[in-house]
Amino acid sequence: MRYPAAISKLLDFEIAAIGSGTASVFVEVDASRHGNQQGTVHGGFLVELADAAIGTAHSTLMGPHESFTSIDLRAVFLRPVWRETLVAHAAPTHSGNTITHYHCEIVRASDGKSVATATSTVMTLRGDRATGR
């Protein structure tokens, strides 16, 4: 696993927990730094946090000469965030030989309430298809 990725370093994401096919990633957010036009943490930032947790989770399953790519990513925003520690918990809902489906919940560390959920489909690449990824 290549961690931290450049984007994770840029956005100050940290691994909170990691297991086989699972990962939790956390970050301190503040709308003054990560905000949108409405003054809350930007939804795109939340999506990137979920994507980082899902990618970290899937990377734990990679063997030699394997890599992966996201096929899709869908987010649902549940409540606004201004200043908080957020934790994204990612785990597979279905694991196949090539395609794995993930669910990720982003929660506030202060009270455990969900701020967003995401689902993603990830495709494992092998051999020549994984080269250079």
N, CA, C and O atoms as CSV, one atom per row, in Angstrom:
chain,resi,resn,atom,element,x,y,z
A,1,MET,N,N,0.851,-1.179,0.000
A,1,MET,CA,C,0.000,0.000,0.000
A,1,MET,C,C,0.897,1.242,0.000
A,1,MET,O,O,1.825,1.368,0.798
A,2,ARG,N,N,0.586,2.136,-0.913
A,2,ARG,CA,C,1.320,3.394,-1.016
A,2,ARG,C,C,0.538,4.450,-0.228
A,2,ARG,O,O,-0.469,4.970,-0.710
A,3,TYR,N,N,1.001,4.762,0.976
A,3,TYR,CA,C,0.285,5.728,1.802
A,3,TYR,C,C,1.282,6.584,2.562
A,3,TYR,O,O,2.309,6.063,2.995
A,4,PRO,N,N,1.032,7.846,2.739
A,4,PRO,CA,C,-0.161,8.548,2.276
A,4,PRO,C,C,-0.040,8.956,0.818
A,4,PRO,O,O,1.047,9.267,0.331
A,5,ALA,N,N,-1.165,8.949,0.137
A,5,ALA,CA,C,-1.223,9.454,-1.227
A,5,ALA,C,C,-1.023,10.965,-1.187
A,5,ALA,O,O,-1.240,11.602,-0.156
A,6,ALA,N,N,-0.614,11.521,-2.299
A,6,ALA,CA,C,-0.364,12.963,-2.356
A,6,ALA,C,C,-1.597,13.761,-1.935
A,6,ALA,O,O,-1.474,14.745,-1.205
A,7,ILE,N,N,-2.780,13.350,-2.386
A,7,ILE,CA,C,-4.005,14.080,-2.039
A,7,ILE,C,C,-4.295,13.979,-0.543
A,7,ILE,O,O,-4.773,14.936,0.066
A,8,SER,N,N,-4.005,12.821,0.046
A,8,SER,CA,C,-4.223,12.660,1.488
A,8,SER,C,C,-3.284,13.547,2.286
A,8,SER,O,O,-3.671,14.099,3.316
A,9,LYS,N,N,-2.046,13.686,1.812
A,9,LYS,CA,C,-1.103,14.592,2.477
A,9,LYS,C,C,-1.570,16.037,2.357
A,9,LYS,O,O,-1.548,16.788,3.332
A,10,LEU,N,N,-1.989,16.417,1.164
A,10,LEU,CA,C,-2.444,17.779,0.933
A,10,LEU,C,C,-3.622,18.143,1.831
A,10,LEU,O,O,-3.694,19.257,2.348
A,11,LEU,N,N,-4.553,17.191,2.015
A,11,LEU,CA,C,-5.777,17.458,2.766
A,11,LEU,C,C,-5.682,17.060,4.241
A,11,LEU,O,O,-6.662,17.178,4.977
A,12,ASP,N,N,-4.507,16.588,4.676
A,12,ASP,CA,C,-4.252,16.220,6.082
A,12,ASP,C,C,-5.087,15.038,6.564
A,12,ASP,O,O,-5.468,14.991,7.734
A,13,PHE,N,N,-5.378,14.083,5.678
A,13,PHE,CA,C,-6.089,12.874,6.078
A,13,PHE,C,C,-5.132,11.944,6.811
A,13,PHE,O,O,-3.956,11.850,6.460
A,14,GLU,N,N,-5.638,11.262,7.826
A,14,GLU,CA,C,-4.841,10.313,8.606
A,14,GLU,C,C,-5.617,9.012,8.748
A,14,GLU,O,O,-6.844,9.024,8.842
A,15,ILE,N,N,-4.910,7.898,8.764
A,15,ILE,CA,C,-5.554,6.606,8.989
A,15,ILE,C,C,-5.825,6.445,10.478
A,15,ILE,O,O,-4.923,6.581,11.305
A,16,ALA,N,N,-7.084,6.152,10.810
A,16,ALA,CA,C,-7.470,5.900,12.205
A,16,ALA,C,C,-7.436,4.415,12.508
A,16,ALA,O,O,-7.055,4.010,13.606
A,17,ALA,N,N,-7.836,3.595,11.531
A,17,ALA,CA,C,-7.850,2.133,11.699
A,17,ALA,C,C,-7.800,1.505,10.318
A,17,ALA,O,O,-8.260,2.080,9.332
A,18,ILE,N,N,-7.231,0.309,10.275
A,18,ILE,CA,C,-7.127,-0.398,9.001
A,18,ILE,C,C,-7.219,-1.894,9.252
A,18,ILE,O,O,-6.669,-2.403,10.229
A,19,GLY,N,N,-7.912,-2.591,8.373
A,19,GLY,CA,C,-8.053,-4.037,8.463
A,19,GLY,C,C,-8.131,-4.607,7.066
A,19,GLY,O,O,-7.996,-3.874,6.087
A,20,SER,N,N,-8.344,-5.881,6.962
A,20,SER,CA,C,-8.458,-6.514,5.655
A,20,SER,C,C,-9.746,-6.052,4.970
A,20,SER,O,O,-10.839,-6.480,5.340
A,21,GLY,N,N,-9.610,-5.180,3.973
A,21,GLY,CA,C,-10.750,-4.666,3.237
A,21,GLY,C,C,-11.491,-3.532,3.915
A,21,GLY,O,O,-12.520,-3.081,3.413
A,22,THR,N,N,-10.987,-3.065,5.044
A,22,THR,CA,C,-11.655,-1.977,5.762
A,22,THR,C,C,-10.650,-0.882,6.112
A,22,THR,O,O,-9.448,-1.128,6.216
A,23,ALA,N,N,-11.171,0.327,6.290
A,23,ALA,CA,C,-10.313,1.428,6.724
A,23,ALA,C,C,-11.174,2.538,7.307
A,23,ALA,O,O,-12.319,2.743,6.905
A,24,SER,N,N,-10.594,3.241,8.259
A,24,SER,CA,C,-11.184,4.462,8.796
A,24,SER,C,C,-10.142,5.562,8.660
A,24,SER,O,O,-8.988,5.399,9.057
A,25,VAL,N,N,-10.566,6.678,8.097
A,25,VAL,CA,C,-9.688,7.821,7.857
A,25,VAL,C,C,-10.314,9.032,8.531
A,25,VAL,O,O,-11.526,9.233,8.455
A,26,PHE,N,N,-9.482,9.846,9.197
A,26,PHE,CA,C,-10.029,11.017,9.875
A,26,PHE,C,C,-9.333,12.295,9.426
A,26,PHE,O,O,-8.232,12.281,8.877
A,27,VAL,N,N,-10.032,13.408,9.687
A,27,VAL,CA,C,-9.497,14.721,9.349
A,27,VAL,C,C,-10.191,15.768,10.219
A,27,VAL,O,O,-11.366,15.631,10.560
A,28,GLU,N,N,-9.453,16.804,10.568
A,28,GLU,CA,C,-10.010,17.966,11.266
A,28,GLU,C,C,-10.479,18.941,10.193
A,28,GLU,O,O,-9.699,19.342,9.329
A,29,VAL,N,N,-11.755,19.322,10.251
A,29,VAL,CA,C,-12.278,20.256,9.252
A,29,VAL,C,C,-12.736,21.547,9.902
A,29,VAL,O,O,-13.140,21.573,11.065
A,30,ASP,N,N,-12.666,22.602,9.135
A,30,ASP,CA,C,-13.128,23.909,9.554
A,30,ASP,C,C,-13.633,24.610,8.297
A,30,ASP,O,O,-12.912,24.715,7.305
A,31,ALA,N,N,-14.861,25.081,8.343
A,31,ALA,CA,C,-15.461,25.719,7.169
A,31,ALA,C,C,-14.665,26.929,6.693
A,31,ALA,O,O,-14.749,27.293,5.520
A,32,SER,N,N,-13.894,27.560,7.576
A,32,SER,CA,C,-13.071,28.697,7.148
A,32,SER,C,C,-11.960,28.250,6.195
A,32,SER,O,O,-11.428,29.059,5.435
A,33,ARG,N,N,-11.617,26.986,6.238
A,33,ARG,CA,C,-10.568,26.436,5.357
A,33,ARG,C,C,-11.152,25.514,4.287
A,33,ARG,O,O,-10.659,25.486,3.159
A,34,HIS,N,N,-12.186,24.766,4.628
A,34,HIS,CA,C,-12.741,23.737,3.735
A,34,HIS,C,C,-14.156,24.078,3.281
A,34,HIS,O,O,-14.902,23.191,2.867
A,35,GLY,N,N,-14.527,25.341,3.354
A,35,GLY,CA,C,-15.916,25.727,3.169
A,35,GLY,C,C,-16.372,25.950,1.744
A,35,GLY,O,O,-15.576,26.131,0.822
A,36,ASN,N,N,-17.690,25.930,1.601
A,36,ASN,CA,C,-18.352,26.242,0.344
A,36,ASN,C,C,-18.954,27.648,0.436
A,36,ASN,O,O,-18.689,28.378,1.391
A,37,GLN,N,N,-19.762,28.022,-0.559
A,37,GLN,CA,C,-20.363,29.361,-0.574
A,37,GLN,C,C,-21.386,29.571,0.539
A,37,GLN,O,O,-21.681,30.710,0.900
A,38,GLN,N,N,-21.926,28.489,1.082
A,38,GLN,CA,C,-22.902,28.604,2.165
A,38,GLN,C,C,-22.249,28.679,3.543
A,38,GLN,O,O,-22.933,28.888,4.544
A,39,GLY,N,N,-20.926,28.508,3.598
A,39,GLY,CA,C,-20.219,28.606,4.868
A,39,GLY,C,C,-20.111,27.305,5.637
A,39,GLY,O,O,-19.767,27.314,6.819
A,40,THR,N,N,-20.403,26.171,4.980
A,40,THR,CA,C,-20.232,24.857,5.597
A,40,THR,C,C,-19.135,24.108,4.856
A,40,THR,O,O,-18.700,24.541,3.789
A,41,VAL,N,N,-18.682,22.984,5.416
A,41,VAL,CA,C,-17.644,22.188,4.756
A,41,VAL,C,C,-18.172,21.712,3.402
A,41,VAL,O,O,-19.289,21.204,3.303
A,42,HIS,N,N,-17.372,21.879,2.385
A,42,HIS,CA,C,-17.737,21.574,1.001
A,42,HIS,C,C,-18.021,20.089,0.806
A,42,HIS,O,O,-17.276,19.241,1.298
A,43,GLY,N,N,-19.088,19.777,0.095
A,43,GLY,CA,C,-19.447,18.387,-0.190
A,43,GLY,C,C,-18.372,17.639,-0.947
A,43,GLY,O,O,-18.186,16.441,-0.734
A,44,GLY,N,N,-17.663,18.319,-1.822
A,44,GLY,CA,C,-16.574,17.681,-2.558
A,44,GLY,C,C,-15.458,17.222,-1.635
A,44,GLY,O,O,-14.817,16.202,-1.888
A,45,PHE,N,N,-15.226,17.966,-0.574
A,45,PHE,CA,C,-14.236,17.573,0.421
A,45,PHE,C,C,-14.679,16.281,1.112
A,45,PHE,O,O,-13.872,15.379,1.334
A,46,LEU,N,N,-15.982,16.202,1.451
A,46,LEU,CA,C,-16.516,14.988,2.081
A,46,LEU,C,C,-16.406,13.791,1.141
A,46,LEU,O,O,-16.092,12.683,1.575
A,47,VAL,N,N,-16.665,14.014,-0.142
A,47,VAL,CA,C,-16.549,12.930,-1.127
A,47,VAL,C,C,-15.097,12.458,-1.222
A,47,VAL,O,O,-14.839,11.257,-1.305
A,48,GLU,N,N,-14.163,13.384,-1.210
A,48,GLU,CA,C,-12.743,12.992,-1.262
A,48,GLU,C,C,-12.349,12.202,-0.016
A,48,GLU,O,O,-11.566,11.256,-0.108
A,49,LEU,N,N,-12.881,12.576,1.138
A,49,LEU,CA,C,-12.609,11.823,2.366
A,49,LEU,C,C,-13.132,10.394,2.240
A,49,LEU,O,O,-12.434,9.444,2.593
A,50,ALA,N,N,-14.353,10.242,1.741
A,50,ALA,CA,C,-14.923,8.901,1.540
A,50,ALA,C,C,-14.101,8.113,0.535
A,50,ALA,O,O,-13.825,6.933,0.754
A,51,ASP,N,N,-13.706,8.741,-0.559
A,51,ASP,CA,C,-12.913,8.066,-1.585
A,51,ASP,C,C,-11.573,7.612,-1.025
A,51,ASP,O,O,-11.089,6.532,-1.364
A,52,ALA,N,N,-10.975,8.430,-0.172
A,52,ALA,CA,C,-9.696,8.054,0.451
A,52,ALA,C,C,-9.870,6.845,1.362
A,52,ALA,O,O,-9.030,5.946,1.366
A,53,ALA,N,N,-10.949,6.818,2.129
A,53,ALA,CA,C,-11.188,5.675,3.023
A,53,ALA,C,C,-11.447,4.406,2.209
A,53,ALA,O,O,-10.928,3.340,2.542
A,54,ILE,N,N,-12.241,4.516,1.150
A,54,ILE,CA,C,-12.543,3.359,0.305
A,54,ILE,C,C,-11.278,2.871,-0.395
A,54,ILE,O,O,-11.015,1.669,-0.433
A,55,GLY,N,N,-10.502,3.786,-0.943
A,55,GLY,CA,C,-9.250,3.396,-1.605
A,55,GLY,C,C,-8.267,2.761,-0.644
A,55,GLY,O,O,-7.590,1.796,-0.998
A,56,THR,N,N,-8.180,3.288,0.564
A,56,THR,CA,C,-7.300,2.696,1.570
A,56,THR,C,C,-7.776,1.300,1.929
A,56,THR,O,O,-6.971,0.376,2.048
A,57,ALA,N,N,-9.090,1.144,2.103
A,57,ALA,CA,C,-9.645,-0.181,2.415
A,57,ALA,C,C,-9.322,-1.178,1.310
A,57,ALA,O,O,-8.880,-2.293,1.586
A,58,HIS,N,N,-9.541,-0.781,0.067
A,58,HIS,CA,C,-9.325,-1.729,-1.037
A,58,HIS,C,C,-7.839,-2.035,-1.232
A,58,HIS,O,O,-7.483,-3.140,-1.640
A,59,SER,N,N,-6.985,-1.075,-0.948
A,59,SER,CA,C,-5.552,-1.307,-1.130
A,59,SER,C,C,-5.029,-2.421,-0.229
A,59,SER,O,O,-4.012,-3.043,-0.536
A,60,THR,N,N,-5.725,-2.678,0.891
A,60,THR,CA,C,-5.291,-3.759,1.791
A,60,THR,C,C,-5.508,-5.132,1.169
A,60,THR,O,O,-4.960,-6.120,1.657
A,61,LEU,N,N,-6.292,-5.212,0.110
A,61,LEU,CA,C,-6.597,-6.486,-0.538
A,61,LEU,C,C,-5.707,-6.766,-1.750
A,61,LEU,O,O,-5.800,-7.836,-2.351
A,62,MET,N,N,-4.854,-5.821,-2.109
A,62,MET,CA,C,-4.054,-5.963,-3.318
A,62,MET,C,C,-2.847,-6.869,-3.097
A,62,MET,O,O,-2.137,-6.775,-2.096
A,63,GLY,N,N,-2.648,-7.748,-4.074
A,63,GLY,CA,C,-1.484,-8.622,-4.067
A,63,GLY,C,C,-0.438,-8.094,-5.032
A,63,GLY,O,O,-0.604,-7.024,-5.618
A,64,PRO,N,N,0.639,-8.847,-5.194
A,64,PRO,CA,C,1.672,-8.449,-6.158
A,64,PRO,C,C,1.064,-8.307,-7.560
A,64,PRO,O,O,0.233,-9.117,-7.971
A,65,HIS,N,N,1.486,-7.281,-8.273
A,65,HIS,CA,C,1.052,-7.032,-9.652
A,65,HIS,C,C,-0.441,-6.758,-9.758
A,65,HIS,O,O,-1.050,-7.020,-10.795
A,66,GLU,N,N,-1.036,-6.229,-8.684
A,66,GLU,CA,C,-2.441,-5.831,-8.709
A,66,GLU,C,C,-2.555,-4.351,-8.365
A,66,GLU,O,O,-1.753,-3.798,-7.612
A,67,SER,N,N,-3.563,-3.742,-8.934
A,67,SER,CA,C,-3.903,-2.362,-8.623
A,67,SER,C,C,-5.424,-2.264,-8.710
A,67,SER,O,O,-6.102,-3.285,-8.825
A,68,PHE,N,N,-5.958,-1.067,-8.656
A,68,PHE,CA,C,-7.417,-0.938,-8.717
A,68,PHE,C,C,-7.803,0.440,-9.223
A,68,PHE,O,O,-6.993,1.366,-9.250
A,69,THR,N,N,-9.055,0.548,-9.621
A,69,THR,CA,C,-9.605,1.820,-10.051
A,69,THR,C,C,-11.066,1.901,-9.637
A,69,THR,O,O,-11.772,0.893,-9.623
A,70,SER,N,N,-11.510,3.087,-9.304
A,70,SER,CA,C,-12.918,3.297,-8.978
A,70,SER,C,C,-13.728,3.327,-10.271
A,70,SER,O,O,-13.306,3.907,-11.272
A,71,ILE,N,N,-14.884,2.699,-10.232
A,71,ILE,CA,C,-15.799,2.730,-11.370
A,71,ILE,C,C,-16.862,3.799,-11.154
A,71,ILE,O,O,-17.244,4.505,-12.087
A,72,ASP,N,N,-17.333,3.911,-9.928
A,72,ASP,CA,C,-18.312,4.949,-9.608
A,72,ASP,C,C,-18.199,5.337,-8.140
A,72,ASP,O,O,-17.558,4.659,-7.338
A,73,LEU,N,N,-18.837,6.439,-7.823
A,73,LEU,CA,C,-18.859,6.934,-6.455
A,73,LEU,C,C,-20.108,7.802,-6.320
A,73,LEU,O,O,-20.316,8.733,-7.098
A,74,ARG,N,N,-20.927,7.490,-5.333
A,74,ARG,CA,C,-22.169,8.241,-5.102
A,74,ARG,C,C,-22.209,8.670,-3.645
A,74,ARG,O,O,-21.958,7.869,-2.745
A,75,ALA,N,N,-22.525,9.935,-3.418
A,75,ALA,CA,C,-22.571,10.465,-2.058
A,75,ALA,C,C,-23.963,10.982,-1.722
A,75,ALA,O,O,-24.693,11.476,-2.582
A,76,VAL,N,N,-24.301,10.855,-0.457
A,76,VAL,CA,C,-25.538,11.408,0.090
A,76,VAL,C,C,-25.142,12.268,1.287
A,76,VAL,O,O,-24.472,11.794,2.204
A,77,PHE,N,N,-25.560,13.534,1.274
A,77,PHE,CA,C,-25.210,14.468,2.334
A,77,PHE,C,C,-26.366,14.547,3.323
A,77,PHE,O,O,-27.508,14.785,2.930
A,78,LEU,N,N,-26.072,14.349,4.601
A,78,LEU,CA,C,-27.110,14.229,5.616
A,78,LEU,C,C,-27.246,15.443,6.518
A,78,LEU,O,O,-28.361,15.805,6.896
A,79,ARG,N,N,-26.140,16.076,6.869
A,79,ARG,CA,C,-26.211,17.266,7.725
A,79,ARG,C,C,-24.964,18.112,7.491
A,79,ARG,O,O,-23.915,17.589,7.114
A,80,PRO,N,N,-25.080,19.424,7.715
A,80,PRO,CA,C,-23.938,20.309,7.492
A,80,PRO,C,C,-22.880,20.156,8.582
A,80,PRO,O,O,-23.152,19.699,9.692
A,81,VAL,N,N,-21.687,20.551,8.225
A,81,VAL,CA,C,-20.560,20.527,9.161
A,81,VAL,C,C,-19.851,21.870,9.069
A,81,VAL,O,O,-19.661,22.406,7.977
A,82,TRP,N,N,-19.459,22.416,10.225
A,82,TRP,CA,C,-18.724,23.678,10.258
A,82,TRP,C,C,-17.299,23.465,10.767
A,82,TRP,O,O,-16.332,23.817,10.092
A,83,ARG,N,N,-17.182,22.894,11.947
A,83,ARG,CA,C,-15.859,22.651,12.550
A,83,ARG,C,C,-15.973,21.369,13.352
A,83,ARG,O,O,-16.800,21.264,14.257
A,84,GLU,N,N,-15.131,20.387,13.012
A,84,GLU,CA,C,-15.329,19.059,13.595
A,84,GLU,C,C,-14.176,18.143,13.200
A,84,GLU,O,O,-13.454,18.411,12.241
A,85,THR,N,N,-14.017,17.070,13.946
A,85,THR,CA,C,-13.203,15.945,13.501
A,85,THR,C,C,-14.157,14.976,12.825
A,85,THR,O,O,-15.142,14.545,13.423
A,86,LEU,N,N,-13.864,14.636,11.580
A,86,LEU,CA,C,-14.692,13.695,10.829
A,86,LEU,C,C,-13.939,12.384,10.661
A,86,LEU,O,O,-12.724,12.370,10.467
A,87,VAL,N,N,-14.678,11.287,10.739
A,87,VAL,CA,C,-14.098,9.960,10.538
A,87,VAL,C,C,-14.915,9.247,9.465
A,87,VAL,O,O,-16.137,9.142,9.569
A,88,ALA,N,N,-14.233,8.762,8.444
A,88,ALA,CA,C,-14.868,8.010,7.361
A,88,ALA,C,C,-14.548,6.530,7.551
A,88,ALA,O,O,-13.382,6.134,7.561
A,89,HIS,N,N,-15.590,5.720,7.702
A,89,HIS,CA,C,-15.450,4.271,7.892
A,89,HIS,C,C,-15.878,3.568,6.605
A,89,HIS,O,O,-17.035,3.680,6.199
A,90,ALA,N,N,-14.967,2.850,5.963
A,90,ALA,CA,C,-15.254,2.159,4.706
A,90,ALA,C,C,-15.140,0.650,4.880
A,90,ALA,O,O,-14.220,0.150,5.527
A,91,ALA,N,N,-16.095,-0.064,4.288
A,91,ALA,CA,C,-16.099,-1.533,4.329
A,91,ALA,C,C,-16.831,-2.047,3.100
A,91,ALA,O,O,-17.734,-1.386,2.587
A,92,PRO,N,N,-16.441,-3.231,2.625
A,92,PRO,CA,C,-17.131,-3.788,1.458
A,92,PRO,C,C,-18.519,-4.309,1.819
A,92,PRO,O,O,-18.738,-4.836,2.910
A,93,THR,N,N,-19.442,-4.151,0.890
A,93,THR,CA,C,-20.761,-4.759,1.036
A,93,THR,C,C,-20.864,-6.020,0.185
A,93,THR,O,O,-21.703,-6.885,0.438
A,94,HIS,N,N,-20.002,-6.117,-0.826
A,94,HIS,CA,C,-19.911,-7.321,-1.657
A,94,HIS,C,C,-18.520,-7.363,-2.262
A,94,HIS,O,O,-18.051,-6.375,-2.826
A,95,SER,N,N,-17.863,-8.503,-2.146
A,95,SER,CA,C,-16.523,-8.661,-2.709
A,95,SER,C,C,-16.522,-9.780,-3.722
A,95,SER,O,O,-16.831,-10.926,-3.392
A,96,GLY,N,N,-16.178,-9.458,-4.951
A,96,GLY,CA,C,-16.026,-10.454,-5.997
A,96,GLY,C,C,-14.571,-10.575,-6.384
A,96,GLY,O,O,-13.709,-9.947,-5.769
A,97,ASN,N,N,-14.288,-11.370,-7.388
A,97,ASN,CA,C,-12.917,-11.563,-7.847
A,97,ASN,C,C,-12.359,-10.295,-8.474
A,97,ASN,O,O,-11.172,-10.002,-8.328
A,98,THR,N,N,-13.202,-9.540,-9.169
A,98,THR,CA,C,-12.756,-8.325,-9.854
A,98,THR,C,C,-13.462,-7.078,-9.355
A,98,THR,O,O,-12.842,-6.018,-9.261
A,99,ILE,N,N,-14.744,-7.181,-9.032
A,99,ILE,CA,C,-15.551,-6.030,-8.634
A,99,ILE,C,C,-15.887,-6.123,-7.147
A,99,ILE,O,O,-16.325,-7.164,-6.656
A,100,THR,N,N,-15.672,-5.014,-6.443
A,100,THR,CA,C,-16.026,-4.928,-5.024
A,100,THR,C,C,-16.857,-3.671,-4.818
A,100,THR,O,O,-16.522,-2.600,-5.324
A,101,HIS,N,N,-17.940,-3.815,-4.072
A,101,HIS,CA,C,-18.811,-2.690,-3.729
A,101,HIS,C,C,-18.529,-2.281,-2.286
A,101,HIS,O,O,-18.398,-3.125,-1.399
A,102,TYR,N,N,-18.438,-0.970,-2.071
A,102,TYR,CA,C,-18.127,-0.432,-0.747
A,102,TYR,C,C,-19.218,0.508,-0.255
A,102,TYR,O,O,-19.926,1.141,-1.037
A,103,HIS,N,N,-19.328,0.575,1.053
A,103,HIS,CA,C,-20.147,1.576,1.730
A,103,HIS,C,C,-19.217,2.336,2.663
A,103,HIS,O,O,-18.356,1.747,3.317
A,104,CYS,N,N,-19.398,3.640,2.717
A,104,CYS,CA,C,-18.593,4.476,3.603
A,104,CYS,C,C,-19.520,5.430,4.339
A,104,CYS,O,O,-20.361,6.093,3.732
A,105,GLU,N,N,-19.356,5.489,5.649
A,105,GLU,CA,C,-20.113,6.426,6.462
A,105,GLU,C,C,-19.143,7.430,7.058
A,105,GLU,O,O,-18.126,7.055,7.641
A,106,ILE,N,N,-19.461,8.704,6.909
A,106,ILE,CA,C,-18.660,9.768,7.510
A,106,ILE,C,C,-19.425,10.279,8.728
A,106,ILE,O,O,-20.574,10.708,8.624
A,107,VAL,N,N,-18.767,10.224,9.878
A,107,VAL,CA,C,-19.418,10.609,11.131
A,107,VAL,C,C,-18.635,11.719,11.817
A,107,VAL,O,O,-17.436,11.897,11.603
A,108,ARG,N,N,-19.369,12.465,12.659
A,108,ARG,CA,C,-18.730,13.449,13.528
A,108,ARG,C,C,-18.127,12.698,14.705
A,108,ARG,O,O,-18.806,11.883,15.330
A,109,ALA,N,N,-16.877,12.958,15.013
A,109,ALA,CA,C,-16.227,12.289,16.145
A,109,ALA,C,C,-16.858,12.713,17.464
A,109,ALA,O,O,-16.865,11.938,18.420
A,110,SER,N,N,-17.380,13.915,17.528
A,110,SER,CA,C,-17.904,14.435,18.792
A,110,SER,C,C,-19.146,13.690,19.281
A,110,SER,O,O,-19.335,13.528,20.486
A,111,ASP,N,N,-19.991,13.237,18.354
A,111,ASP,CA,C,-21.234,12.578,18.774
A,111,ASP,C,C,-21.594,11.344,17.947
A,111,ASP,O,O,-22.622,10.716,18.201
A,112,GLY,N,N,-20.773,10.988,16.969
A,112,GLY,CA,C,-21.019,9.794,16.166
A,112,GLY,C,C,-22.126,9.929,15.140
A,112,GLY,O,O,-22.470,8.948,14.481
A,113,LYS,N,N,-22.694,11.115,14.986
A,113,LYS,CA,C,-23.778,11.299,14.016
A,113,LYS,C,C,-23.234,11.358,12.592
A,113,LYS,O,O,-22.184,11.944,12.330
A,114,SER,N,N,-23.975,10.735,11.684
A,114,SER,CA,C,-23.584,10.712,10.271
A,114,SER,C,C,-23.751,12.083,9.638
A,114,SER,O,O,-24.748,12.771,9.856
A,115,VAL,N,N,-22.757,12.461,8.853
A,115,VAL,CA,C,-22.868,13.689,8.069
A,115,VAL,C,C,-23.020,13.377,6.587
A,115,VAL,O,O,-23.550,14.191,5.830
A,116,ALA,N,N,-22.552,12.192,6.167
A,116,ALA,CA,C,-22.676,11.783,4.770
A,116,ALA,C,C,-22.418,10.285,4.666
A,116,ALA,O,O,-21.767,9.686,5.522
A,117,THR,N,N,-22.943,9.699,3.603
A,117,THR,CA,C,-22.611,8.318,3.254
A,117,THR,C,C,-22.186,8.291,1.798
A,117,THR,O,O,-22.545,9.169,1.013
A,118,ALA,N,N,-21.428,7.285,1.454
A,118,ALA,CA,C,-21.005,7.119,0.064
A,118,ALA,C,C,-20.980,5.642,-0.271
A,118,ALA,O,O,-20.710,4.796,0.581
A,119,THR,N,N,-21.265,5.355,-1.517
A,119,THR,CA,C,-21.096,4.003,-2.041
A,119,THR,C,C,-20.176,4.095,-3.246
A,119,THR,O,O,-20.156,5.099,-3.957
A,120,SER,N,N,-19.425,3.042,-3.460
A,120,SER,CA,C,-18.498,3.034,-4.576
A,120,SER,C,C,-18.296,1.616,-5.083
A,120,SER,O,O,-18.375,0.650,-4.323
A,121,THR,N,N,-18.038,1.509,-6.365
A,121,THR,CA,C,-17.673,0.243,-6.984
A,121,THR,C,C,-16.218,0.349,-7.408
A,121,THR,O,O,-15.819,1.309,-8.066
A,122,VAL,N,N,-15.436,-0.644,-7.025
A,122,VAL,CA,C,-13.996,-0.634,-7.310
A,122,VAL,C,C,-13.655,-1.878,-8.110
A,122,VAL,O,O,-14.117,-2.975,-7.796
A,123,MET,N,N,-12.838,-1.703,-9.153
A,123,MET,CA,C,-12.414,-2.823,-9.992
A,123,MET,C,C,-10.934,-3.107,-9.758
A,123,MET,O,O,-10.094,-2.213,-9.863
A,124,THR,N,N,-10.632,-4.353,-9.440
A,124,THR,CA,C,-9.246,-4.780,-9.277
A,124,THR,C,C,-8.643,-5.055,-10.650
A,124,THR,O,O,-9.252,-5.715,-11.492
A,125,LEU,N,N,-7.438,-4.536,-10.857
A,125,LEU,CA,C,-6.703,-4.725,-12.110
A,125,LEU,C,C,-5.525,-5.647,-11.845
A,125,LEU,O,O,-4.865,-5.550,-10.810
A,126,ARG,N,N,-5.269,-6.544,-12.791
A,126,ARG,CA,C,-4.188,-7.508,-12.618
A,126,ARG,C,C,-3.280,-7.537,-13.845
A,126,ARG,O,O,-3.688,-7.188,-14.952
A,127,GLY,N,N,-2.032,-7.966,-13.615
A,127,GLY,CA,C,-1.091,-8.142,-14.711
A,127,GLY,C,C,-0.820,-6.845,-15.449
A,127,GLY,O,O,-0.573,-5.804,-14.840
A,128,ASP,N,N,-0.871,-6.925,-16.799
A,128,ASP,CA,C,-0.580,-5.756,-17.624
A,128,ASP,C,C,-1.536,-4.600,-17.350
A,128,ASP,O,O,-1.145,-3.439,-17.471
A,129,ARG,N,N,-2.778,-4.895,-16.985
A,129,ARG,CA,C,-3.745,-3.843,-16.729
A,129,ARG,C,C,-3.367,-3.034,-15.491
A,129,ARG,O,O,-3.770,-1.878,-15.360
A,130,ALA,N,N,-2.602,-3.629,-14.590
A,130,ALA,CA,C,-2.196,-2.945,-13.351
A,130,ALA,C,C,-0.878,-2.196,-13.510
A,130,ALA,O,O,-0.533,-1.373,-12.662
A,131,THR,N,N,-0.148,-2.463,-14.565
A,131,THR,CA,C,1.168,-1.872,-14.765
A,131,THR,C,C,1.082,-0.353,-14.851
A,131,THR,O,O,0.282,0.194,-15.611
A,132,GLY,N,N,1.905,0.311,-14.076
A,132,GLY,CA,C,1.983,1.766,-14.115
A,132,GLY,C,C,0.913,2.474,-13.298
A,132,GLY,O,O,0.813,3.700,-13.350
A,133,ARG,N,N,0.119,1.733,-12.553
A,133,ARG,CA,C,-0.947,2.356,-11.757
A,133,ARG,C,C,-0.531,2.475,-10.328
A,133,ARG,O,O,-1.296,2.974,-9.502
